[in-house]
Amino acid sequence: MLGSTHGTLTTDFRARVEACGESPRTAVHSTAAPSAEDTAAVDVSGRPLHADVPDLDRFFRPESVAVVGASDAEGKPNTGITRQLIAWAERVGARIHPVHPTRTTVFGLPCHASVADLPEQVDLAVLLVGDPLPVIEELAETKVKFAVAFASGFAETGDAGAAAQDRLAAAVQRSGLRLLGPNTNLNAFERFRDDLDGPAIALITQSGHQGRPVYTLQELGIRLSHWAPTGNEADLETADFISYFAEQPEVGAIACYVEGLKDGRSFLLAADRAARNGVPVVAVKVGRTETGARMAASHTGKLTGADTVVDAAMRQFGVIRVDGLDELQDTAALLARARKPKADGVVVYSISGGTGAHFSDLATEAGLSLPTLSQAKQDELHQWIPEYLNVANPVDNGGHPVGDWRGRKIIDAILADPSVGVLICPITGPFPPMSDRLAQDLVDAAEATDKLICVIWGSPVGTEEAYRTTLLGSSRVATFRTFGNCITAVRAYLGHHRFTAGYRSPFEDAPRTPSPSYRKAQALMRPGQQLSEHAAKQLLRAYGIRVPREQLVTSAAAAVRAAGLVGYPVVMKASGPQLAHKTELGLVKIGLTSASQIRDAYRELTDIARYENVPLDGILVCQMVERGVEMVVGVTQDELFGPTVTVGLGGVLVEVLRDAAVRVPPFGEDQARAMLGELRGHALLEGVRGAPPADVDALVEVVLRIQRMALELGDELSELDINPLMVLPRGQGAVALDALAICR
């Protein structure tokens, strides 16, 4: 799910890509923290290349805390909050200072009239006031490091609230402190169990209530170390906490509930830091459906919805996206606690052939690898399992062997197979004493192995001793309640370790200075205009992308001469800055083989353009390229992430097929090839029905050059669309037959 595909570059391919200023592939894995110089580095468009990790130690473990608006009056909302904060401060060893203009004491503690009257500089100020803005300005003078604003009525309420939040954010930026909120809650100050061992889950939520299922995992023995309820993210955002948690030694996984990302680039830099440190990030991101249609002139723009980009960006940087809170619980818990896999192979072991077959179908369909056990291993298992039962994988023991000494022998024999990294045992319902003995054998085996053992306890009751005590009492067995959640978590676990094993930050190879191509391209840009096809192709030429032989003409006689130079047969197309889709208007003529056809086509094209009131800069007479696979490659601007690159099946059915993959620059050759692997029609590039394999290397080269263009031109290029890009047979390259470009 998260793995990447690596191709082999020829020397010629590498040289051609590097000539355009593009690094052709990513290299070795490195988890070294960036130096101060690297942290300040920016790419060619001026965007940062590394996450700025906030020092949140004094937020989560302050030495002194001010509670502004503290109260001990019965019936007041602030009273309960103040009481909880006092208890939390005592747990973390912080001194607490109530602040209220009309009180001298709160819960027996000395109360100060204002922040300016505090007896010491505080690390954290908790603001229990309706309007935090005046207090922020006061806190700036006292050098407070962090503040939390609970108040609502900001961006969540509409335009007026958004404007108020902008004023608050500006005040925070001037003050030098860091703010959590507004519209947040007390989740950061919850009681976390300190009697649990092992790696912990760090939790980030934009809606506090949605984090409750993960927080409750503590009752099942799973450690939670932090909870960051980010609220409206006027200052501190999800990305800040991902970056911070990824550096904490006790954090085994980061679980997120995200309603909206504040800044796409910051999120990717944070995800990149987590990937480099090998810390899995599991996220529920709401908003999979489009609330409005994207208005775009290009095919690429219509293929790329906002959530499509979010999904691709998360996958690109190793963030594991799940749908439900139950999946968030189970996947984060497994990734936090499970050791690195020894192999990718999964064996399904059950006391029922039907159960094993059912689970194996679902697991295989989800992409898990269920290797057939060797004949020697099957013979070994048949020492304890009747010969008539299948033990190739899934392994069906028939039931009776689990009730005695044979049960543990079977489990140990499966785990000893070097192709096996995960053993999954679905127990669809309690069947004592067999299910009790099976559960205990699995727990005992888990303590003796470094391989992952997963159990699905299918009983809807969940009060059985085998489940509550035996399975949940084990820190080594991963216990699930549903087939689906187990499969999701195991797939994420194996995928995460494949991904991080070969991970190198794509930001390491992002271009930092403009290439010669950029200077050529800038001269061709027309701010606020759509370029004609001829001008758009010149833009492609500037970045070394091949286009057909063609000439732009303004008379029938010139068209005939051009056809002779280009070589018959030819294609004739109207070219003008307002033409997005020429085929629909009948402004394309193909397969022309004579001077008379050229003259007739010229007259017809200009007549149609005149009738449709479409201004032309001329008629293109183009080389006809027929044999190849039609692809679409393009650039669009995403509201969150900036320029994105899309590749997919092209031609006239591009918007019907909608078979495309998206990446957010920067990315390397491995990700460009992975994009092709995601296409449903990928087999067309390999050659079908006698067609030769396509020149995939050339296609990858075009994608990387388009990426370079996207990075260098930035928001100067609103949209770019190459459709079709004709990918010729292997070794013959790729040709951009049509292009559309819109300048911003």
KEZATI-759407 format. One line per 5 residues: their letters; for each residue x, y, z of C-alpha. Coordinates in nm, 3 decimals. Each point is the difference from the previous one (the first is absolute). Last residue first. Layout:
! residues N
a = X,Y,Z | ...
! end
This chain:
! residues 744
rcial = -0.184,3.318,-1.374 | 0.104,-0.156,-0.326 | -0.211,-0.269,-0.165 | 0.166,-0.268,-0.211 | -0.153,-0.247,-0.245
adlav = 0.193,-0.259,-0.193 | -0.049,-0.239,-0.290 | 0.213,-0.271,-0.161 | 0.260,-0.019,0.277 | 0.235,-0.271,-0.131
agqgr = 0.151,-0.292,0.194 | 0.320,-0.195,-0.064 | 0.096,-0.263,-0.257 | 0.184,-0.249,0.224 | -0.312,-0.195,0.092
plvml = -0.292,0.069,-0.230 | -0.134,0.357,-0.003 | -0.169,0.182,0.286 | -0.231,0.253,-0.163 | -0.067,0.280,0.248
pnidl = -0.358,0.072,-0.083 | -0.084,0.214,0.167 | 0.267,0.214,0.163 | -0.173,0.232,0.248 | 0.144,0.285,0.200
esled = -0.193,0.209,0.250 | 0.055,0.312,0.212 | 0.365,0.048,-0.085 | 0.137,0.311,0.173 | -0.094,-0.179,0.324
glela = 0.326,-0.190,-0.003 | 0.197,0.047,-0.323 | 0.301,-0.183,0.139 | -0.177,-0.277,0.187 | -0.257,-0.070,-0.272
mrqir = 0.266,0.004,-0.274 | 0.213,-0.244,0.196 | -0.305,-0.223,0.043 | -0.062,0.017,-0.373 | 0.359,-0.115,-0.053
lvvev = -0.052,-0.288,0.242 | -0.323,-0.107,-0.171 | 0.166,0.022,-0.342 | 0.289,-0.219,0.115 | -0.244,-0.255,0.140
ladvd = -0.168,-0.018,-0.340 | 0.337,-0.045,-0.171 | 0.088,-0.285,0.235 | -0.342,-0.155,-0.064 | 0.071,-0.031,-0.373
appag = -0.305,-0.212,-0.081 | 0.002,-0.379,-0.032 | -0.093,-0.119,-0.351 | -0.366,-0.056,-0.094 | -0.094,-0.366,-0.055
rvgel = -0.328,0.016,0.186 | 0.156,0.183,0.296 | 0.335,0.174,0.056 | 0.153,0.088,0.337 | -0.125,0.358,-0.016
lahgr = -0.354,-0.124,-0.057 | 0.036,-0.213,0.315 | -0.003,0.318,0.210 | -0.367,0.052,-0.079 | -0.112,-0.004,0.362
leglm = 0.271,0.254,0.072 | 0.180,-0.036,0.333 | 0.313,-0.148,-0.160 | 0.043,0.313,-0.211 | 0.007,0.213,0.314
araqd = 0.255,-0.237,0.154 | 0.231,0.073,-0.292 | -0.010,0.372,0.075 | 0.040,-0.080,0.371 | 0.320,-0.196,-0.064
egfpp = 0.129,0.270,-0.235 | -0.003,0.258,0.273 | -0.254,0.231,0.159 | -0.023,0.371,0.077 | -0.272,0.061,-0.084
vrvaa = -0.349,-0.122,0.097 | -0.105,-0.316,-0.179 | -0.317,-0.108,-0.182 | -0.114,-0.314,-0.179 | -0.255,-0.025,-0.281
drlve = -0.268,-0.225,-0.146 | -0.297,0.229,-0.042 | -0.132,-0.226,-0.279 | -0.271,0.244,-0.109 | 0.214,0.312,0.045
vlvgg = 0.284,-0.148,-0.206 | -0.225,-0.142,-0.270 | 0.134,0.222,-0.281 | 0.359,-0.101,0.063 | 0.182,-0.053,0.326
lgvtv = 0.063,-0.270,0.260 | 0.153,0.161,0.304 | 0.266,0.228,0.143 | -0.059,0.289,0.241 | 0.247,0.243,0.155
tpgfl = -0.095,0.236,0.283 | 0.090,0.365,0.051 | -0.107,0.156,0.331 | -0.073,-0.233,0.290 | -0.305,0.149,0.165
edqtv = -0.196,0.179,-0.275 | 0.130,-0.238,-0.265 | 0.141,0.143,-0.321 | -0.009,-0.230,-0.299 | 0.274,-0.157,-0.211
gvvme = -0.032,-0.251,-0.279 | 0.070,-0.332,-0.165 | -0.257,-0.185,-0.212 | 0.082,-0.326,-0.174 | -0.068,-0.148,-0.344
vgrev = 0.189,-0.323,-0.058 | 0.189,-0.022,-0.330 | -0.016,-0.019,-0.377 | -0.155,0.299,-0.174 | 0.226,0.305,-0.012
mqcvl = -0.101,0.244,-0.274 | 0.246,0.288,-0.045 | -0.180,0.327,0.045 | -0.135,0.288,-0.205 | -0.126,0.251,0.256
igdlp = -0.243,0.265,-0.117 | 0.040,0.360,0.111 | -0.021,0.239,0.293 | -0.371,-0.062,0.014 | -0.292,0.191,0.152
vneyr = -0.311,-0.214,0.059 | -0.326,0.156,-0.117 | -0.156,-0.345,-0.047 | -0.081,0.087,-0.363 | 0.350,0.145,-0.056
aidtl = 0.164,-0.303,0.160 | -0.213,-0.231,-0.212 | 0.091,0.189,-0.320 | 0.372,-0.005,0.093 | -0.006,-0.375,0.049
eryad = -0.195,-0.064,-0.322 | 0.230,0.214,-0.216 | 0.316,-0.159,0.139 | -0.148,-0.349,-0.037 | -0.087,0.061,-0.367
riqsa = 0.352,0.130,-0.072 | 0.166,-0.293,0.179 | -0.227,-0.252,-0.171 | 0.097,0.145,-0.336 | 0.369,-0.017,0.091
stlgi = -0.026,-0.369,0.079 | 0.021,-0.251,0.288 | -0.206,0.134,0.292 | -0.033,-0.260,0.273 | -0.158,0.226,0.262
kvlgl = -0.211,0.315,0.008 | -0.057,0.182,0.331 | -0.224,0.303,0.055 | -0.326,-0.194,0.004 | -0.124,0.194,0.302
etkha = 0.013,-0.298,0.236 | 0.346,-0.088,-0.129 | 0.142,0.343,0.086 | -0.030,-0.021,0.378 | 0.159,0.300,0.172
lqpgs = 0.014,0.260,-0.276 | 0.012,0.355,0.131 | 0.371,0.066,-0.069 | -0.022,-0.116,-0.362 | 0.117,-0.286,-0.220
akmvv = -0.228,-0.179,-0.246 | 0.127,-0.346,-0.079 | 0.132,-0.179,-0.307 | 0.142,-0.353,0.024 | 0.243,-0.129,-0.259
pygvl = 0.065,-0.306,-0.218 | 0.233,0.109,-0.150 | 0.330,0.165,0.095 | 0.067,0.308,0.212 | 0.168,0.187,-0.287
gaarv = -0.259,-0.094,-0.260 | -0.280,0.069,0.246 | 0.150,0.344,0.067 | -0.007,0.090,-0.371 | -0.367,-0.099,-0.020
aaaas = -0.081,0.199,0.315 | 0.182,0.304,-0.135 | -0.224,-0.013,-0.306 | -0.309,-0.029,0.217 | 0.100,0.306,0.202
tvlqe = 0.088,0.092,0.358 | 0.244,-0.273,0.094 | 0.140,-0.147,0.322 | 0.246,-0.279,-0.075 | 0.036,-0.345,0.151
rpvri = 0.240,-0.284,0.074 | -0.155,-0.175,0.296 | 0.083,0.093,0.364 | 0.279,-0.134,0.223 | 0.034,0.130,0.353
gyarl = 0.332,0.172,0.063 | -0.129,0.252,0.253 | 0.001,0.291,-0.248 | -0.164,-0.234,-0.250 | -0.298,-0.031,0.233
lqkaa = -0.040,0.378,0.011 | 0.025,0.009,-0.380 | -0.279,-0.255,-0.001 | -0.216,0.236,0.204 | 0.069,0.278,-0.250
heslq = -0.119,-0.215,-0.293 | -0.300,-0.125,0.195 | -0.096,0.359,0.076 | 0.075,0.127,0.346 | -0.275,0.082,0.247
qgprm = 0.047,0.342,0.151 | 0.023,0.162,0.344 | 0.375,0.049,-0.021 | 0.145,-0.092,-0.343 | 0.293,-0.238,0.045
laqak = 0.238,-0.061,-0.292 | 0.295,0.203,0.133 | -0.035,-0.181,0.331 | 0.041,-0.335,-0.174 | 0.348,0.080,-0.136
rysps = 0.119,0.110,0.345 | -0.152,-0.310,0.155 | 0.170,-0.233,-0.247 | 0.340,0.138,0.102 | -0.076,-0.150,0.344
ptrpa = -0.107,0.202,0.303 | 0.178,-0.061,0.331 | -0.104,-0.215,0.296 | -0.124,-0.308,-0.182 | -0.155,-0.256,0.237
defps = 0.237,-0.291,0.058 | -0.003,-0.005,0.381 | -0.369,0.094,-0.002 | -0.077,-0.347,-0.134 | 0.100,-0.134,0.343
rygat = 0.150,-0.344,-0.042 | -0.202,-0.303,0.094 | 0.106,-0.352,-0.086 | -0.070,-0.166,0.334 | -0.265,0.263,0.080
frhhg = -0.237,-0.121,-0.270 | 0.042,-0.372,0.054 | -0.049,0.052,0.374 | -0.315,0.204,-0.051 | -0.142,-0.248,-0.250
lyarv = 0.035,-0.295,0.236 | -0.175,0.185,0.282 | -0.261,0.163,-0.226 | -0.097,-0.339,-0.149 | -0.012,-0.144,0.352
aticn = -0.226,0.283,0.123 | -0.244,-0.012,-0.291 | -0.020,-0.380,0.012 | -0.066,-0.001,0.374 | -0.259,0.274,-0.032
gftrf = -0.186,-0.188,-0.270 | -0.005,-0.335,0.178 | -0.162,0.155,0.307 | 0.057,0.004,0.377 | 0.377,0.033,0.002
tavrs = 0.278,-0.118,0.233 | 0.368,0.066,-0.062 | 0.195,-0.250,0.213 | 0.322,0.128,0.162 | -0.133,0.218,0.281
sgllt = -0.214,-0.286,0.127 | -0.275,0.062,0.256 | -0.242,0.080,-0.279 | 0.034,-0.357,-0.126 | -0.008,-0.195,0.327
tryae = -0.207,0.224,0.226 | -0.283,0.159,-0.194 | 0.001,-0.237,-0.300 | 0.055,-0.340,0.154 | -0.205,0.107,0.301
etgvp = -0.303,0.078,-0.216 | -0.158,0.342,0.042 | 0.029,0.104,-0.364 | -0.363,-0.063,-0.088 | 0.013,0.043,-0.378
sgwiv = 0.230,-0.305,-0.025 | 0.234,0.026,-0.295 | 0.332,0.004,0.179 | 0.241,0.064,-0.286 | 0.353,-0.095,0.105
cilkd = 0.326,0.139,-0.135 | 0.348,-0.143,0.058 | 0.298,0.203,-0.118 | 0.343,-0.160,-0.012 | 0.274,0.048,0.263
taeaa = -0.099,-0.325,0.167 | -0.013,-0.139,0.355 | -0.254,0.238,0.153 | -0.222,-0.041,-0.305 | 0.003,-0.378,0.045
dvldq = -0.136,0.034,0.354 | -0.277,0.233,-0.119 | -0.092,-0.231,-0.288 | -0.003,-0.303,0.228 | -0.225,0.184,0.246
alrds = -0.249,0.096,-0.271 | -0.008,-0.356,-0.134 | -0.062,-0.144,0.348 | -0.293,0.235,0.054 | -0.139,-0.062,-0.351
mppfp = 0.010,-0.377,0.054 | -0.158,0.004,0.350 | -0.211,0.177,-0.091 | -0.143,0.100,-0.337 | 0.000,0.378,-0.004
gtipc = -0.081,0.145,-0.342 | 0.161,0.084,-0.332 | 0.352,-0.076,0.116 | 0.211,0.136,-0.288 | 0.369,-0.085,0.044
ilvgv = 0.246,0.216,-0.191 | 0.370,-0.088,-0.011 | 0.226,0.271,-0.141 | 0.354,-0.005,-0.135 | 0.001,-0.344,-0.162
spdal = 0.246,-0.077,-0.279 | 0.264,-0.112,0.253 | -0.228,-0.280,0.134 | 0.058,-0.029,0.376 | -0.328,0.180,0.071
iadii = -0.198,-0.281,-0.162 | 0.182,-0.267,0.202 | -0.051,0.193,0.324 | -0.374,0.027,-0.060 | -0.034,-0.370,-0.081
krgrw = 0.201,-0.109,0.304 | -0.212,0.224,0.224 | -0.320,-0.171,-0.109 | 0.144,-0.353,0.016 | 0.027,0.007,0.380
dgvph = -0.379,-0.023,0.041 | -0.329,0.163,-0.091 | 0.130,0.176,-0.308 | 0.046,-0.334,-0.175 | -0.378,-0.067,0.003
ggndv = -0.115,0.288,-0.219 | 0.056,-0.109,-0.358 | 0.349,0.150,-0.016 | -0.066,0.207,-0.311 | 0.306,0.190,-0.124
pnavn = -0.079,0.264,-0.259 | 0.251,-0.051,-0.140 | 0.133,-0.341,-0.121 | -0.144,-0.180,0.304 | -0.316,-0.141,-0.155
lyepi = -0.163,-0.282,0.196 | -0.011,-0.361,-0.128 | 0.335,-0.085,0.157 | -0.121,0.062,0.356 | 0.195,0.271,0.189
wqhle = 0.277,-0.083,0.250 | 0.268,-0.163,-0.215 | -0.176,0.161,-0.296 | 0.166,0.327,0.099 | 0.345,-0.143,-0.080
dqkaq = -0.117,-0.127,-0.338 | -0.139,0.346,-0.077 | 0.333,0.157,0.094 | 0.189,-0.239,-0.228 | -0.248,0.066,-0.280
sltpl = 0.072,0.371,0.032 | -0.271,0.231,0.127 | -0.196,0.184,-0.268 | 0.056,0.370,0.054 | -0.289,0.222,0.112
slgae = 0.108,0.351,-0.111 | -0.242,0.273,0.105 | -0.153,0.203,-0.283 | -0.348,0.069,0.133 | -0.142,-0.274,-0.227
talds = 0.243,-0.243,0.160 | -0.113,0.094,0.350 | -0.370,-0.026,-0.083 | 0.035,-0.339,-0.165 | 0.226,-0.124,0.280
fhagt = -0.256,0.100,0.264 | -0.275,-0.202,-0.163 | 0.222,-0.300,-0.071 | 0.130,-0.011,0.358 | -0.347,0.030,0.151
ggsis = -0.138,-0.270,-0.228 | 0.287,-0.237,0.078 | -0.064,0.041,0.371 | 0.245,-0.016,0.292 | 0.200,0.281,-0.153
yvvvg = 0.342,0.110,-0.121 | 0.050,0.263,-0.269 | 0.364,0.046,-0.101 | 0.128,0.339,-0.116 | 0.328,0.044,-0.188
dakpk = 0.167,0.340,0.006 | 0.308,-0.116,0.193 | 0.188,0.076,0.322 | -0.240,0.281,0.089 | 0.120,0.291,0.219
raral = -0.145,-0.032,0.347 | -0.365,0.068,0.076 | -0.094,0.256,0.267 | -0.074,0.333,-0.164 | -0.100,-0.147,-0.335
laatd = -0.254,-0.234,0.159 | -0.156,0.269,0.220 | -0.014,0.252,-0.284 | -0.176,-0.250,-0.227 | -0.252,-0.112,0.261
qledl = -0.102,0.340,0.126 | -0.005,0.175,-0.338 | -0.197,-0.290,-0.145 | -0.257,0.040,0.278 | -0.005,0.374,-0.069
gdvri = -0.096,-0.077,-0.357 | 0.143,0.084,-0.342 | 0.372,-0.069,0.004 | 0.288,0.191,-0.157 | 0.353,-0.119,0.069
vgfqr = 0.241,0.289,-0.048 | 0.302,-0.128,-0.195 | 0.101,0.319,-0.179 | -0.142,-0.090,-0.342 | -0.305,-0.167,0.156
maadv = -0.090,0.319,0.183 | 0.057,0.209,-0.312 | -0.212,-0.234,-0.212 | -0.293,0.013,0.242 | 0.019,0.377,0.038
vtdag = 0.020,0.040,-0.379 | -0.302,-0.221,-0.062 | -0.177,0.188,0.277 | 0.030,0.328,-0.189 | -0.112,-0.140,-0.332
tlkgt = 0.244,-0.066,-0.282 | -0.145,-0.143,-0.320 | -0.177,0.320,-0.105 | 0.320,0.200,0.037 | 0.190,-0.253,-0.207
hsaam = -0.249,0.019,-0.284 | 0.067,0.372,-0.015 | -0.247,0.290,0.015 | -0.072,-0.036,0.369 | -0.297,0.076,0.220
ragte = 0.014,-0.244,0.285 | -0.344,-0.127,0.094 | -0.120,0.070,0.352 | -0.035,-0.187,0.325 | 0.238,-0.272,-0.115
trgvk = -0.007,-0.316,0.210 | 0.289,-0.134,0.206 | -0.030,0.280,0.254 | 0.115,-0.155,0.327 | 0.362,-0.098,0.054
vavvp = 0.046,-0.291,0.241 | 0.371,-0.031,0.044 | 0.272,-0.248,0.093 | 0.357,0.134,0.020 | 0.273,-0.261,0.039
vgnra = 0.332,0.105,0.158 | 0.300,-0.119,-0.206 | 0.201,0.314,0.078 | 0.027,0.092,-0.368 | -0.370,-0.076,-0.042
ardaa = -0.093,0.224,0.296 | 0.210,0.285,-0.142 | -0.163,-0.043,-0.342 | -0.345,0.005,0.159 | 0.092,0.333,0.163
llfsr = 0.128,0.141,-0.330 | -0.316,-0.126,-0.170 | -0.226,0.169,0.256 | 0.190,0.327,-0.022 | -0.038,-0.004,-0.380
gdklg = -0.372,-0.063,0.019 | -0.077,0.286,0.236 | -0.295,0.018,0.240 | -0.121,-0.352,-0.072 | -0.368,-0.066,0.060
evyca = -0.204,-0.245,0.205 | 0.292,-0.207,0.125 | -0.016,-0.279,0.260 | 0.357,-0.108,0.053 | 0.182,-0.296,0.159
iagve = 0.379,0.017,0.035 | 0.188,-0.324,0.061 | 0.276,-0.137,0.222 | 0.054,0.314,0.207 | 0.231,-0.051,0.300
pqeaf = 0.308,0.138,-0.177 | -0.165,0.334,-0.090 | 0.124,0.140,-0.332 | -0.301,-0.105,-0.209 | -0.222,0.156,0.269
ysifd = 0.142,0.346,-0.074 | -0.036,-0.018,-0.378 | -0.350,-0.148,0.027 | -0.089,0.271,0.254 | 0.107,0.284,-0.226
ateld = -0.175,-0.159,-0.301 | -0.334,-0.014,0.184 | 0.011,0.374,0.058 | 0.127,0.255,0.252 | -0.110,0.348,-0.107
aengt = -0.365,0.073,-0.079 | -0.044,-0.378,0.000 | -0.380,-0.005,0.036 | 0.003,-0.276,0.260 | 0.338,-0.170,0.040
pawhs = -0.088,-0.255,0.268 | 0.349,-0.141,0.067 | -0.005,-0.318,0.210 | 0.323,-0.149,0.128 | 0.149,-0.327,0.133
lrigl = -0.266,-0.269,-0.048 | 0.090,-0.356,0.098 | -0.205,-0.300,-0.105 | -0.122,-0.214,0.291 | -0.360,-0.045,-0.111
eqlty = -0.117,0.284,0.226 | 0.270,0.214,-0.158 | -0.177,-0.054,-0.332 | -0.256,0.249,0.134 | 0.204,0.291,-0.134
vprgq = -0.029,-0.149,-0.350 | -0.380,-0.024,0.026 | -0.022,0.349,0.153 | 0.185,0.176,-0.282 | -0.316,0.084,-0.195
hgsqt = -0.130,0.188,0.304 | 0.285,0.248,-0.021 | -0.062,0.109,-0.358 | 0.317,0.123,-0.164 | 0.184,-0.298,0.138
ilaia = 0.364,-0.100,0.053 | 0.090,-0.310,0.205 | 0.342,-0.136,0.096 | -0.009,-0.379,0.030 | 0.254,-0.156,0.233
pgdld = 0.291,-0.243,-0.023 | 0.024,-0.245,0.290 | -0.120,0.008,0.358 | -0.322,0.097,0.173 | -0.016,0.113,0.364
drfre = 0.010,0.372,-0.076 | -0.359,0.025,-0.120 | -0.074,0.332,-0.164 | -0.226,0.247,0.180 | -0.126,0.259,-0.245
fanln = 0.156,0.345,-0.032 | 0.045,0.007,-0.378 | -0.367,-0.103,-0.031 | -0.122,0.316,0.175 | -0.159,0.169,-0.302
tnpgl = 0.062,0.191,-0.323 | -0.197,0.275,-0.173 | 0.304,0.224,-0.024 | 0.230,-0.185,-0.005 | 0.351,-0.073,0.123
lrlgs = 0.212,0.314,-0.010 | 0.377,0.047,-0.024 | 0.164,0.312,0.147 | 0.202,0.254,-0.201 | -0.253,0.278,0.055
rqvaa = -0.013,0.127,-0.359 | -0.100,-0.343,-0.131 | -0.261,-0.036,0.270 | -0.147,0.341,-0.084 | -0.020,-0.096,-0.368
alrdq = -0.171,-0.328,0.089 | -0.257,0.184,0.215 | -0.074,0.249,-0.278 | -0.041,-0.287,-0.247 | -0.230,-0.175,0.246
aaaga = -0.221,0.308,0.019 | -0.015,0.008,-0.381 | -0.097,-0.367,-0.003 | -0.274,0.070,0.255 | -0.144,0.270,-0.222
dgtea = 0.020,-0.226,-0.303 | -0.165,-0.305,0.154 | -0.051,-0.166,0.338 | 0.282,-0.260,0.001 | 0.252,0.276,-0.071
fgsaf = -0.054,0.152,0.347 | -0.288,-0.017,0.244 | 0.161,-0.236,0.248 | 0.220,0.073,0.300 | 0.227,-0.276,0.133
avafk = 0.325,0.189,-0.063 | 0.320,-0.172,0.112 | 0.322,0.197,0.043 | 0.368,-0.080,-0.029 | 0.339,0.163,0.065
vktea = -0.099,0.294,0.223 | 0.242,0.290,-0.048 | -0.176,0.240,0.242 | -0.060,0.272,-0.259 | -0.143,-0.244,-0.250
leeiv = -0.247,-0.126,0.260 | -0.175,0.338,0.003 | -0.049,-0.006,-0.377 | -0.135,-0.353,0.026 | -0.234,0.111,0.279
plpdg = -0.159,0.267,-0.219 | -0.064,-0.260,-0.275 | -0.140,-0.279,0.220 | -0.360,0.118,-0.020 | -0.240,-0.225,0.195
vllva = 0.248,-0.078,0.274 | 0.126,-0.326,0.149 | 0.352,0.048,-0.138 | 0.254,-0.261,0.109 | 0.345,0.157,0.023
ldvqe = 0.305,-0.226,-0.026 | 0.368,0.043,0.078 | -0.042,0.264,0.270 | 0.233,0.284,0.094 | -0.022,0.046,0.374
pldav = -0.200,0.179,0.271 | -0.290,0.077,-0.235 | -0.119,0.362,0.018 | 0.035,0.068,-0.375 | -0.233,-0.292,-0.070
sahcp = -0.273,0.186,0.181 | -0.186,0.020,0.330 | 0.187,-0.285,0.164 | -0.154,-0.287,0.195 | 0.173,-0.169,0.295
lgfvt = -0.109,-0.366,0.019 | -0.272,-0.114,0.239 | -0.228,-0.126,-0.275 | 0.028,0.344,-0.159 | 0.127,0.287,0.215
trtph = 0.006,0.380,-0.022 | -0.276,0.030,-0.259 | -0.123,0.299,-0.201 | 0.245,0.029,-0.292 | 0.057,-0.377,-0.043
vphir = 0.325,-0.193,-0.050 | 0.065,-0.337,0.167 | 0.369,-0.099,0.022 | 0.100,-0.367,-0.023 | 0.342,-0.149,0.079
agvre = 0.062,-0.307,-0.216 | 0.089,-0.354,0.111 | -0.174,-0.187,-0.282 | -0.262,-0.158,0.227 | -0.048,0.316,0.210
awail = -0.049,0.207,-0.313 | -0.266,-0.246,-0.117 | -0.194,0.026,0.326 | 0.013,0.381,-0.012 | -0.108,-0.009,-0.364
qrtig = -0.301,-0.219,0.082 | -0.115,0.236,0.278 | 0.040,0.301,-0.227 | -0.206,-0.170,-0.270 | -0.276,-0.082,0.246
tnpkg = -0.006,0.357,0.127 | 0.012,0.157,-0.344 | -0.343,-0.139,-0.080 | -0.152,0.184,0.300 | -0.248,-0.186,0.220
eadsa = 0.194,0.042,0.321 | 0.251,0.284,0.002 | 0.357,-0.131,0.003 | 0.120,0.203,-0.297 | 0.306,0.052,-0.221
gvvav = -0.036,0.257,-0.278 | 0.366,-0.025,-0.098 | 0.148,-0.325,0.129 | 0.377,0.055,0.014 | 0.228,-0.305,-0.007
seprf = 0.355,-0.060,0.127 | 0.253,-0.279,-0.054 | -0.166,-0.110,-0.322 | 0.008,-0.363,-0.121 | -0.226,-0.019,-0.308
frdld = 0.052,0.360,-0.102 | 0.352,0.027,0.135 | 0.109,-0.295,-0.211 | -0.163,0.149,-0.309 | 0.321,0.111,-0.169
pvdah = -0.141,0.066,-0.347 | 0.149,-0.205,-0.284 | 0.048,0.214,-0.312 | -0.057,-0.252,-0.274 | 0.256,-0.022,-0.277
lprgs = 0.018,0.109,-0.364 | -0.163,0.342,0.035 | -0.169,0.163,-0.303 | 0.185,0.264,-0.201 | -0.107,-0.127,-0.343
vdvaa = 0.344,-0.150,-0.073 | -0.001,-0.180,0.332 | 0.076,0.145,0.341 | 0.267,-0.075,0.258 | -0.032,0.139,0.355
tdeas = -0.024,-0.346,0.154 | 0.291,-0.111,-0.219 | 0.229,0.264,0.152 | -0.107,-0.093,0.352 | 0.086,-0.360,-0.082
paats = -0.267,-0.248,-0.095 | -0.055,-0.300,0.228 | 0.158,-0.320,-0.130 | -0.252,-0.265,-0.098 | 0.157,-0.080,-0.336
hvatr = -0.107,-0.256,-0.257 | 0.215,-0.014,-0.311 | -0.078,0.152,-0.337 | -0.286,0.168,-0.184 | 0.000,0.000,-0.374
psegc = 0.043,0.217,-0.306 | 0.102,0.329,0.164 | -0.138,0.253,-0.245 | 0.201,0.295,-0.135 | -0.113,-0.045,-0.359
aevra = 0.337,-0.149,-0.085 | -0.054,-0.232,0.296 | -0.297,-0.154,-0.179 | 0.191,-0.056,-0.323 | 0.306,-0.138,0.177
rfdtt = -0.203,-0.245,0.210 | -0.186,-0.124,-0.310 | 0.326,-0.049,-0.190 | 0.161,-0.192,0.286 | -0.304,-0.227,0.014
ltght = -0.212,0.029,0.309 | -0.124,-0.305,0.187 | -0.340,0.018,0.164 | -0.102,0.006,0.365 | -0.359,-0.056,0.109
sglm = -0.120,0.143,0.330 | -0.173,-0.164,0.291 | -0.288,0.153,0.191 | -0.275,-0.241,-0.089
! end
